[in-house]
Amino acid sequence: MGLGRYGPAVSGAILSGSAAPGSASGDLKTAAAAEKTAFDIKLEKFDAAAKIKVIKEVRTFTDLGLKEAKDLVEKVPVVLKKGLTKEEAGPIIEKLQALGATVVLE
């Protein structure tokens, strides 16, 4: 009486579980092909002479204090800000590049 109740439910779960990853990977491929709308600003490197200016600029677009911004900048390469649109990220990247930093939009 216990085998009849558990047998089909377990095999049904295995079959539906194996079918779900295949369809999910297909969805991921179409999502990757779609245009990306959220970007991250990544600081790759910066000129040592401009370190203080870079820290000040990072503080202008983050809510970090001086020590937190300094620690973040010193962890190069590091993501400075996540989930921005291309329009929001553009001016920030231009300012950092003008200071001698190498910045990447991911």
Secondary structure, DSSP 8 states (H G I E B T S, - for coil): -HHHHHHHHHHHHHHHHHHHHHHHHHHHHHHHHS----EEEEEEEE-GGGHHHHHHHHHHHS---HHHHHHHHHT-SEEEEEEE-HHHHHHHHHHHHHTTEEEEE-
